[in-house]
Amino acid sequence: VVPIVPVRDALKHVAGDMIAASVDRSNMAAVQTPQGFMTRSLLLAHEHSSEDAADDAELIERWGGTVATVQGDATNVKITYPEDLLLVRALWSARS
C-alpha cells in the first residue's frame, strides 16, 4: 500500500530541450513514503529485479503484484535534497 496525493505541477514529455507534449494529470498521482508491503513479497521482488526502480511499488508491479493506495498528506515531504529540508523546516516553523 502506498500513500498518494494529487499531482500539482504541470507534467510534460520533453525531447532534448523542447517540450514534446503535455501530460493529462487527471489520472496521475504522486506517490509518497512510507510504503507498506508484505515482507516476503518485497524481498522476492528485490531478489528478482535486475534493474533499478524508483521505489518499492515499482518493483512489486514489475514482479506482477498489485499495489493499493491510501490518501497521502501534502505536508509529508520526502527529504532527498537540501532544499527539501528547508521546506520542511519552514512547514514546522509555521506550525509552531
Biopython code that builds the backbone (N, CA, C, O; Angstrom):
import numpy as np
from Bio.PDB.StructureBuilder import StructureBuilder

atoms = [
    (1, "VAL", "N", (0.849, -1.172, 0.000)),
    (1, "VAL", "CA", (0.000, 0.000, 0.000)),
    (1, "VAL", "C", (0.897, 1.237, 0.000)),
    (1, "VAL", "O", (1.906, 1.292, 0.703)),
    (2, "VAL", "N", (0.507, 2.224, -0.801)),
    (2, "VAL", "CA", (1.289, 3.454, -0.881)),
    (2, "VAL", "C", (0.377, 4.660, -0.711)),
    (2, "VAL", "O", (-0.745, 4.667, -1.218)),
    (3, "PRO", "N", (0.850, 5.679, -0.004)),
    (3, "PRO", "CA", (0.076, 6.914, 0.081)),
    (3, "PRO", "C", (0.254, 7.732, -1.198)),
    (3, "PRO", "O", (1.345, 7.792, -1.764)),
    (4, "ILE", "N", (-0.840, 8.362, -1.644)),
    (4, "ILE", "CA", (-0.777, 9.188, -2.855)),
    (4, "ILE", "C", (-1.415, 10.548, -2.609)),
    (4, "ILE", "O", (-2.308, 10.696, -1.775)),
    (5, "VAL", "N", (-0.936, 11.532, -3.352)),
    (5, "VAL", "CA", (-1.521, 12.876, -3.354)),
    (5, "VAL", "C", (-1.657, 13.314, -4.809)),
    (5, "VAL", "O", (-0.912, 12.838, -5.666)),
    (6, "PRO", "N", (-2.591, 14.209, -5.099)),
    (6, "PRO", "CA", (-2.740, 14.694, -6.476)),
    (6, "PRO", "C", (-1.461, 15.373, -6.964)),
    (6, "PRO", "O", (-0.745, 16.003, -6.185)),
    (7, "VAL", "N", (-1.187, 15.238, -8.246)),
    (7, "VAL", "CA", (-0.057, 15.936, -8.856)),
    (7, "VAL", "C", (-0.459, 17.395, -9.019)),
    (7, "VAL", "O", (-1.500, 17.692, -9.605)),
    (8, "ARG", "N", (0.347, 18.290, -8.513)),
    (8, "ARG", "CA", (0.021, 19.721, -8.562)),
    (8, "ARG", "C", (0.691, 20.435, -9.729)),
    (8, "ARG", "O", (0.138, 21.376, -10.297)),
    (9, "ASP", "N", (1.868, 19.982, -10.072)),
    (9, "ASP", "CA", (2.616, 20.640, -11.143)),
    (9, "ASP", "C", (2.148, 20.154, -12.510)),
    (9, "ASP", "O", (1.611, 19.055, -12.648)),
    (10, "ALA", "N", (2.363, 20.993, -13.512)),
    (10, "ALA", "CA", (2.133, 20.567, -14.893)),
    (10, "ALA", "C", (3.198, 19.531, -15.244)),
    (10, "ALA", "O", (4.349, 19.648, -14.824)),
    (11, "LEU", "N", (2.810, 18.526, -16.011)),
    (11, "LEU", "CA", (3.748, 17.488, -16.435)),
    (11, "LEU", "C", (3.915, 17.555, -17.945)),
    (11, "LEU", "O", (2.945, 17.756, -18.676)),
    (12, "LYS", "N", (5.137, 17.386, -18.402)),
    (12, "LYS", "CA", (5.440, 17.489, -19.832)),
    (12, "LYS", "C", (6.358, 16.355, -20.259)),
    (12, "LYS", "O", (7.237, 15.948, -19.499)),
    (13, "HIS", "N", (6.162, 15.844, -21.469)),
    (13, "HIS", "CA", (7.142, 14.977, -22.115)),
    (13, "HIS", "C", (8.150, 15.918, -22.757)),
    (13, "HIS", "O", (7.770, 16.887, -23.414)),
    (14, "VAL", "N", (9.425, 15.637, -22.571)),
    (14, "VAL", "CA", (10.472, 16.511, -23.089)),
    (14, "VAL", "C", (11.359, 15.722, -24.042)),
    (14, "VAL", "O", (11.736, 14.584, -23.762)),
    (15, "ALA", "N", (11.686, 16.339, -25.167)),
    (15, "ALA", "CA", (12.628, 15.774, -26.132)),
    (15, "ALA", "C", (13.764, 16.776, -26.280)),
    (15, "ALA", "O", (13.582, 17.863, -26.828)),
    (16, "GLY", "N", (14.925, 16.400, -25.790)),
    (16, "GLY", "CA", (16.044, 17.333, -25.808)),
    (16, "GLY", "C", (15.735, 18.506, -24.899)),
    (16, "GLY", "O", (15.478, 18.331, -23.708)),
    (17, "ASP", "N", (15.762, 19.710, -25.472)),
    (17, "ASP", "CA", (15.444, 20.894, -24.673)),
    (17, "ASP", "C", (14.108, 21.511, -25.077)),
    (17, "ASP", "O", (13.872, 22.699, -24.862)),
    (18, "MET", "N", (13.234, 20.686, -25.667)),
    (18, "MET", "CA", (11.923, 21.165, -26.112)),
    (18, "MET", "C", (10.803, 20.335, -25.493)),
    (18, "MET", "O", (10.957, 19.134, -25.268)),
    (19, "ILE", "N", (9.684, 20.983, -25.222)),
    (19, "ILE", "CA", (8.505, 20.267, -24.751)),
    (19, "ILE", "C", (7.881, 19.555, -25.940)),
    (19, "ILE", "O", (7.567, 20.177, -26.955)),
    (20, "ALA", "N", (7.702, 18.241, -25.807)),
    (20, "ALA", "CA", (7.128, 17.438, -26.886)),
    (20, "ALA", "C", (5.622, 17.299, -26.738)),
    (20, "ALA", "O", (4.902, 17.248, -27.736)),
    (21, "ALA", "N", (5.138, 17.238, -25.497)),
    (21, "ALA", "CA", (3.697, 17.074, -25.274)),
    (21, "ALA", "C", (3.373, 17.316, -23.808)),
    (21, "ALA", "O", (4.213, 17.131, -22.928)),
    (22, "SER", "N", (2.153, 17.729, -23.570)),
    (22, "SER", "CA", (1.662, 17.868, -22.206)),
    (22, "SER", "C", (1.049, 16.545, -21.764)),
    (22, "SER", "O", (0.561, 15.771, -22.587)),
    (23, "VAL", "N", (1.076, 16.294, -20.462)),
    (23, "VAL", "CA", (0.547, 15.060, -19.892)),
    (23, "VAL", "C", (-0.762, 15.362, -19.175)),
    (23, "VAL", "O", (-0.855, 16.334, -18.424)),
    (24, "ASP", "N", (-1.764, 14.535, -19.404)),
    (24, "ASP", "CA", (-3.046, 14.658, -18.712)),
    (24, "ASP", "C", (-2.859, 14.210, -17.263)),
    (24, "ASP", "O", (-2.524, 13.052, -17.012)),
    (25, "ARG", "N", (-3.069, 15.107, -16.321)),
    (25, "ARG", "CA", (-2.867, 14.800, -14.903)),
    (25, "ARG", "C", (-4.075, 14.157, -14.245)),
    (25, "ARG", "O", (-3.996, 13.776, -13.077)),
    (26, "SER", "N", (-5.189, 14.022, -14.952)),
    (26, "SER", "CA", (-6.423, 13.570, -14.314)),
    (26, "SER", "C", (-6.321, 12.168, -13.713)),
    (26, "SER", "O", (-7.048, 11.848, -12.772)),
    (27, "ASN", "N", (-5.434, 11.336, -14.240)),
    (27, "ASN", "CA", (-5.272, 10.001, -13.670)),
    (27, "ASN", "C", (-3.873, 9.796, -13.095)),
    (27, "ASN", "O", (-3.406, 8.664, -12.966)),
    (28, "MET", "N", (-3.215, 10.890, -12.754)),
    (28, "MET", "CA", (-1.867, 10.828, -12.201)),
    (28, "MET", "C", (-1.904, 11.140, -10.711)),
    (28, "MET", "O", (-2.774, 11.871, -10.239)),
    (29, "ALA", "N", (-0.949, 10.575, -9.977)),
    (29, "ALA", "CA", (-0.810, 10.852, -8.552)),
    (29, "ALA", "C", (0.666, 10.803, -8.200)),
    (29, "ALA", "O", (1.446, 10.087, -8.829)),
    (30, "ALA", "N", (1.035, 11.565, -7.198)),
    (30, "ALA", "CA", (2.388, 11.499, -6.660)),
    (30, "ALA", "C", (2.375, 10.487, -5.519)),
    (30, "ALA", "O", (1.519, 10.543, -4.636)),
    (31, "VAL", "N", (3.327, 9.570, -5.546)),
    (31, "VAL", "CA", (3.409, 8.527, -4.528)),
    (31, "VAL", "C", (4.361, 8.980, -3.431)),
    (31, "VAL", "O", (5.433, 9.519, -3.704)),
    (32, "GLN", "N", (3.958, 8.755, -2.197)),
    (32, "GLN", "CA", (4.754, 9.171, -1.051)),
    (32, "GLN", "C", (5.331, 7.961, -0.313)),
    (32, "GLN", "O", (5.041, 6.811, -0.642)),
    (33, "THR", "N", (6.135, 8.249, 0.669)),
    (33, "THR", "CA", (6.624, 7.241, 1.602)),
    (33, "THR", "C", (6.056, 7.570, 2.973)),
    (33, "THR", "O", (5.678, 8.719, 3.202)),
    (34, "PRO", "N", (5.978, 6.633, 3.883)),
    (34, "PRO", "CA", (6.430, 5.251, 3.746)),
    (34, "PRO", "C", (5.457, 4.411, 2.934)),
    (34, "PRO", "O", (4.263, 4.700, 2.858)),
    (35, "GLN", "N", (6.004, 3.364, 2.331)),
    (35, "GLN", "CA", (5.208, 2.402, 1.575)),
    (35, "GLN", "C", (5.206, 1.088, 2.350)),
    (35, "GLN", "O", (6.211, 0.718, 2.958)),
    (36, "GLY", "N", (4.083, 0.391, 2.328)),
    (36, "GLY", "CA", (3.984, -0.844, 3.104)),
    (36, "GLY", "C", (3.693, -2.055, 2.231)),
    (36, "GLY", "O", (2.783, -2.025, 1.403)),
    (37, "PHE", "N", (4.463, -3.119, 2.415)),
    (37, "PHE", "CA", (4.286, -4.357, 1.659)),
    (37, "PHE", "C", (4.521, -5.542, 2.579)),
    (37, "PHE", "O", (5.171, -5.420, 3.617)),
    (38, "MET", "N", (3.986, -6.684, 2.187)),
    (38, "MET", "CA", (4.282, -7.916, 2.902)),
    (38, "MET", "C", (5.777, -8.182, 2.729)),
    (38, "MET", "O", (6.302, -8.097, 1.619)),
    (39, "THR", "N", (6.452, -8.500, 3.817)),
    (39, "THR", "CA", (7.904, -8.656, 3.790)),
    (39, "THR", "C", (8.352, -9.656, 2.731)),
    (39, "THR", "O", (9.262, -9.370, 1.953)),
    (40, "ARG", "N", (7.725, -10.816, 2.698)),
    (40, "ARG", "CA", (8.139, -11.861, 1.742)),
    (40, "ARG", "C", (7.996, -11.382, 0.300)),
    (40, "ARG", "O", (8.890, -11.601, -0.517)),
    (41, "SER", "N", (6.885, -10.735, -0.014)),
    (41, "SER", "CA", (6.669, -10.235, -1.377)),
    (41, "SER", "C", (7.725, -9.211, -1.760)),
    (41, "SER", "O", (8.249, -9.234, -2.873)),
    (42, "LEU", "N", (8.030, -8.321, -0.843)),
    (42, "LEU", "CA", (9.014, -7.282, -1.131)),
    (42, "LEU", "C", (10.411, -7.880, -1.320)),
    (42, "LEU", "O", (11.140, -7.485, -2.230)),
    (43, "LEU", "N", (10.778, -8.823, -0.468)),
    (43, "LEU", "CA", (12.087, -9.467, -0.610)),
    (43, "LEU", "C", (12.199, -10.202, -1.943)),
    (43, "LEU", "O", (13.223, -10.106, -2.619)),
    (44, "LEU", "N", (11.156, -10.933, -2.323)),
    (44, "LEU", "CA", (11.172, -11.638, -3.608)),
    (44, "LEU", "C", (11.255, -10.671, -4.781)),
    (44, "LEU", "O", (11.979, -10.925, -5.744)),
    (45, "ALA", "N", (10.527, -9.577, -4.710)),
    (45, "ALA", "CA", (10.568, -8.577, -5.783)),
    (45, "ALA", "C", (11.975, -8.005, -5.928)),
    (45, "ALA", "O", (12.458, -7.813, -7.044)),
    (46, "HIS", "N", (12.634, -7.730, -4.798)),
    (46, "HIS", "CA", (14.008, -7.218, -4.844)),
    (46, "HIS", "C", (14.962, -8.274, -5.399)),
    (46, "HIS", "O", (15.840, -7.957, -6.202)),
    (47, "GLU", "N", (14.794, -9.521, -4.977)),
    (47, "GLU", "CA", (15.683, -10.595, -5.429)),
    (47, "GLU", "C", (15.562, -10.846, -6.931)),
    (47, "GLU", "O", (16.550, -11.196, -7.576)),
    (48, "HIS", "N", (14.375, -10.675, -7.494)),
    (48, "HIS", "CA", (14.147, -10.971, -8.907)),
    (48, "HIS", "C", (14.305, -9.754, -9.817)),
    (48, "HIS", "O", (14.093, -9.857, -11.026)),
    (49, "SER", "N", (14.668, -8.625, -9.261)),
    (49, "SER", "CA", (14.820, -7.423, -10.073)),
    (49, "SER", "C", (16.270, -7.264, -10.500)),
    (49, "SER", "O", (17.182, -7.352, -9.678)),
    (50, "SER", "N", (16.473, -7.030, -11.779)),
    (50, "SER", "CA", (17.823, -6.791, -12.286)),
    (50, "SER", "C", (18.021, -5.324, -12.655)),
    (50, "SER", "O", (19.103, -4.923, -13.085)),
    (51, "GLU", "N", (16.970, -4.531, -12.483)),
    (51, "GLU", "CA", (17.038, -3.115, -12.845)),
    (51, "GLU", "C", (16.716, -2.248, -11.635)),
    (51, "GLU", "O", (16.075, -2.696, -10.684)),
    (52, "ASP", "N", (17.165, -1.018, -11.688)),
    (52, "ASP", "CA", (16.805, -0.058, -10.653)),
    (52, "ASP", "C", (15.332, 0.284, -10.777)),
    (52, "ASP", "O", (14.746, 0.190, -11.856)),
    (53, "ALA", "N", (14.748, 0.678, -9.673)),
    (53, "ALA", "CA", (13.350, 1.109, -9.663)),
    (53, "ALA", "C", (13.252, 2.404, -8.875)),
    (53, "ALA", "O", (14.074, 2.676, -8.001)),
    (54, "ALA", "N", (12.243, 3.196, -9.193)),
    (54, "ALA", "CA", (12.040, 4.464, -8.491)),
    (54, "ALA", "C", (11.660, 4.232, -7.033)),
    (54, "ALA", "O", (12.003, 5.031, -6.161)),
    (55, "ASP", "N", (10.947, 3.131, -6.770)),
    (55, "ASP", "CA", (10.521, 2.824, -5.406)),
    (55, "ASP", "C", (10.135, 1.352, -5.312)),
    (55, "ASP", "O", (10.145, 0.631, -6.310)),
    (56, "ASP", "N", (9.798, 0.920, -4.104)),
    (56, "ASP", "CA", (9.410, -0.476, -3.903)),
    (56, "ASP", "C", (8.136, -0.823, -4.660)),
    (56, "ASP", "O", (7.985, -1.954, -5.123)),
    (57, "ALA", "N", (7.223, 0.125, -4.794)),
    (57, "ALA", "CA", (5.982, -0.133, -5.527)),
    (57, "ALA", "C", (6.279, -0.541, -6.969)),
    (57, "ALA", "O", (5.626, -1.438, -7.502)),
    (58, "GLU", "N", (7.241, 0.099, -7.596)),
    (58, "GLU", "CA", (7.603, -0.253, -8.971)),
    (58, "GLU", "C", (8.145, -1.677, -9.047)),
    (58, "GLU", "O", (7.845, -2.405, -9.993)),
    (59, "LEU", "N", (8.938, -2.077, -8.060)),
    (59, "LEU", "CA", (9.446, -3.449, -8.036)),
    (59, "LEU", "C", (8.307, -4.456, -7.909)),
    (59, "LEU", "O", (8.295, -5.472, -8.603)),
    (60, "ILE", "N", (7.357, -4.179, -7.030)),
    (60, "ILE", "CA", (6.209, -5.070, -6.845)),
    (60, "ILE", "C", (5.414, -5.172, -8.148)),
    (60, "ILE", "O", (5.000, -6.263, -8.540)),
    (61, "GLU", "N", (5.199, -4.038, -8.819)),
    (61, "GLU", "CA", (4.471, -4.035, -10.099)),
    (61, "GLU", "C", (5.189, -4.893, -11.144)),
    (61, "GLU", "O", (4.560, -5.709, -11.818)),
    (62, "ARG", "N", (6.500, -4.707, -11.276)),
    (62, "ARG", "CA", (7.282, -5.475, -12.252)),
    (62, "ARG", "C", (7.206, -6.972, -11.968)),
    (62, "ARG", "O", (7.202, -7.790, -12.888)),
    (63, "TRP", "N", (7.147, -7.313, -10.700)),
    (63, "TRP", "CA", (7.113, -8.707, -10.275)),
    (63, "TRP", "C", (5.731, -9.311, -10.502)),
    (63, "TRP", "O", (5.538, -10.516, -10.338)),
    (64, "GLY", "N", (4.764, -8.463, -10.882)),
    (64, "GLY", "CA", (3.417, -8.938, -11.174)),
    (64, "GLY", "C", (2.422, -8.700, -10.060)),
    (64, "GLY", "O", (1.278, -9.147, -10.141)),
    (65, "GLY", "N", (2.842, -8.004, -9.025)),
    (65, "GLY", "CA", (1.951, -7.723, -7.904)),
    (65, "GLY", "C", (1.098, -6.494, -8.147)),
    (65, "GLY", "O", (1.313, -5.744, -9.099)),
    (66, "THR", "N", (0.142, -6.307, -7.283)),
    (66, "THR", "CA", (-0.696, -5.110, -7.331)),
    (66, "THR", "C", (-0.390, -4.257, -6.112)),
    (66, "THR", "O", (0.013, -4.762, -5.064)),
    (67, "VAL", "N", (-0.588, -2.970, -6.266)),
    (67, "VAL", "CA", (-0.287, -2.029, -5.192)),
    (67, "VAL", "C", (-1.530, -1.193, -4.917)),
    (67, "VAL", "O", (-2.032, -0.503, -5.805)),
    (68, "ALA", "N", (-2.018, -1.257, -3.695)),
    (68, "ALA", "CA", (-3.174, -0.462, -3.283)),
    (68, "ALA", "C", (-2.707, 0.931, -2.872)),
    (68, "ALA", "O", (-1.530, 1.140, -2.577)),
    (69, "THR", "N", (-3.639, 1.879, -2.855)),
    (69, "THR", "CA", (-3.308, 3.248, -2.458)),
    (69, "THR", "C", (-4.175, 3.696, -1.288)),
    (69, "THR", "O", (-5.278, 3.192, -1.077)),
    (70, "VAL", "N", (-3.654, 4.647, -0.542)),
    (70, "VAL", "CA", (-4.396, 5.351, 0.503)),
    (70, "VAL", "C", (-4.124, 6.835, 0.310)),
    (70, "VAL", "O", (-3.133, 7.219, -0.311)),
    (71, "GLN", "N", (-5.006, 7.659, 0.844)),
    (71, "GLN", "CA", (-4.816, 9.105, 0.728)),
    (71, "GLN", "C", (-3.576, 9.529, 1.503)),
    (71, "GLN", "O", (-3.421, 9.189, 2.676)),
    (72, "GLY", "N", (-2.701, 10.268, 0.847)),
    (72, "GLY", "CA", (-1.500, 10.777, 1.484)),
    (72, "GLY", "C", (-1.742, 12.151, 2.082)),
    (72, "GLY", "O", (-2.884, 12.579, 2.245)),
    (73, "ASP", "N", (-0.663, 12.830, 2.403)),
    (73, "ASP", "CA", (-0.724, 14.151, 3.017)),
    (73, "ASP", "C", (0.313, 15.039, 2.325)),
    (73, "ASP", "O", (1.499, 14.709, 2.302)),
    (74, "ALA", "N", (-0.129, 16.147, 1.770)),
    (74, "ALA", "CA", (0.769, 17.042, 1.030)),
    (74, "ALA", "C", (1.908, 17.572, 1.893)),
    (74, "ALA", "O", (2.953, 17.957, 1.367)),
    (75, "THR", "N", (1.723, 17.597, 3.210)),
    (75, "THR", "CA", (2.794, 18.084, 4.082)),
    (75, "THR", "C", (3.787, 16.980, 4.453)),
    (75, "THR", "O", (4.755, 17.239, 5.168)),
    (76, "ASN", "N", (3.558, 15.758, 3.978)),
    (76, "ASN", "CA", (4.503, 14.654, 4.184)),
    (76, "ASN", "C", (5.560, 14.749, 3.084)),
    (76, "ASN", "O", (5.471, 14.067, 2.062)),
    (77, "VAL", "N", (6.541, 15.586, 3.301)),
    (77, "VAL", "CA", (7.553, 15.880, 2.292)),
    (77, "VAL", "C", (8.736, 14.935, 2.453)),
    (77, "VAL", "O", (9.299, 14.813, 3.540)),
    (78, "LYS", "N", (9.105, 14.273, 1.372)),
    (78, "LYS", "CA", (10.277, 13.401, 1.381)),
    (78, "LYS", "C", (11.526, 14.274, 1.320)),
    (78, "LYS", "O", (11.639, 15.145, 0.457)),
    (79, "ILE", "N", (12.452, 14.041, 2.225)),
    (79, "ILE", "CA", (13.678, 14.834, 2.254)),
    (79, "ILE", "C", (14.753, 14.084, 1.477)),
    (79, "ILE", "O", (15.323, 13.103, 1.955)),
    (80, "THR", "N", (15.014, 14.570, 0.271)),
    (80, "THR", "CA", (16.016, 13.974, -0.604)),
    (80, "THR", "C", (17.136, 14.966, -0.896)),
    (80, "THR", "O", (18.310, 14.597, -0.951)),
    (81, "TYR", "N", (16.762, 16.217, -1.080)),
    (81, "TYR", "CA", (17.708, 17.262, -1.450)),
    (81, "TYR", "C", (17.752, 18.332, -0.360)),
    (81, "TYR", "O", (16.812, 18.444, 0.427)),
    (82, "PRO", "N", (18.830, 19.119, -0.303)),
    (82, "PRO", "CA", (18.932, 20.154, 0.726)),
    (82, "PRO", "C", (17.736, 21.109, 0.748)),
    (82, "PRO", "O", (17.311, 21.533, 1.822)),
    (83, "GLU", "N", (17.190, 21.451, -0.416)),
    (83, "GLU", "CA", (16.049, 22.372, -0.444)),
    (83, "GLU", "C", (14.795, 21.737, 0.164)),
    (83, "GLU", "O", (13.913, 22.450, 0.644)),
    (84, "ASP", "N", (14.708, 20.397, 0.148)),
    (84, "ASP", "CA", (13.585, 19.714, 0.799)),
    (84, "ASP", "C", (13.622, 19.958, 2.304)),
    (84, "ASP", "O", (12.587, 20.180, 2.932)),
    (85, "LEU", "N", (14.810, 19.917, 2.868)),
    (85, "LEU", "CA", (14.956, 20.159, 4.302)),
    (85, "LEU", "C", (14.556, 21.589, 4.648)),
    (85, "LEU", "O", (13.938, 21.824, 5.686)),
    (86, "LEU", "N", (14.901, 22.538, 3.795)),
    (86, "LEU", "CA", (14.492, 23.925, 4.023)),
    (86, "LEU", "C", (12.973, 24.048, 4.025)),
    (86, "LEU", "O", (12.408, 24.757, 4.858)),
    (87, "LEU", "N", (12.314, 23.366, 3.105)),
    (87, "LEU", "CA", (10.857, 23.388, 3.029)),
    (87, "LEU", "C", (10.229, 22.798, 4.287)),
    (87, "LEU", "O", (9.290, 23.369, 4.842)),
    (88, "VAL", "N", (10.739, 21.669, 4.731)),
    (88, "VAL", "CA", (10.198, 21.023, 5.932)),
    (88, "VAL", "C", (10.414, 21.904, 7.157)),
    (88, "VAL", "O", (9.523, 22.027, 7.998)),
    (89, "ARG", "N", (11.567, 22.504, 7.262)),
    (89, "ARG", "CA", (11.819, 23.409, 8.400)),
    (89, "ARG", "C", (10.837, 24.574, 8.385)),
    (89, "ARG", "O", (10.350, 24.983, 9.439)),
    (90, "ALA", "N", (10.543, 25.110, 7.211)),
    (90, "ALA", "CA", (9.576, 26.209, 7.108)),
    (90, "ALA", "C", (8.181, 25.738, 7.511)),
    (90, "ALA", "O", (7.461, 26.464, 8.196)),
    (91, "LEU", "N", (7.789, 24.532, 7.095)),
    (91, "LEU", "CA", (6.486, 23.978, 7.487)),
    (91, "LEU", "C", (6.393, 23.815, 8.998)),
    (91, "LEU", "O", (5.392, 24.187, 9.610)),
    (92, "TRP", "N", (7.436, 23.259, 9.591)),
    (92, "TRP", "CA", (7.431, 23.052, 11.044)),
    (92, "TRP", "C", (7.416, 24.385, 11.784)),
    (92, "TRP", "O", (6.745, 24.531, 12.806)),
    (93, "SER", "N", (8.149, 25.342, 11.267)),
    (93, "SER", "CA", (8.187, 26.664, 11.895)),
    (93, "SER", "C", (6.810, 27.318, 11.844)),
    (93, "SER", "O", (6.393, 27.961, 12.807)),
    (94, "ALA", "N", (6.107, 27.158, 10.733)),
    (94, "ALA", "CA", (4.772, 27.742, 10.582)),
    (94, "ALA", "C", (3.766, 27.087, 11.520)),
    (94, "ALA", "O", (2.799, 27.727, 11.932)),
    (95, "ARG", "N", (3.982, 25.831, 11.859)),
    (95, "ARG", "CA", (3.076, 25.108, 12.764)),
    (95, "ARG", "C", (3.308, 25.460, 14.225)),
    (95, "ARG", "O", (2.431, 25.246, 15.062)),
    (96, "SER", "N", (4.476, 25.994, 14.535)),
    (96, "SER", "CA", (4.820, 26.305, 15.940)),
    (96, "SER", "C", (4.126, 27.545, 16.443)),
    (96, "SER", "O", (4.313, 27.932, 17.597)),
]
sb = StructureBuilder()
sb.init_structure("model")
sb.init_model(0)
sb.init_chain("A")
sb.init_seg("    ")
for serial, (resi, resn, name, xyz) in enumerate(atoms, 1):
    if name == "N":
        sb.init_residue(resn, " ", resi, " ")
    sb.init_atom(name, np.array(xyz, "f"), 0.0, 1.0, " ", f" {name:<3s}", serial, name[0])
structure = sb.get_structure()
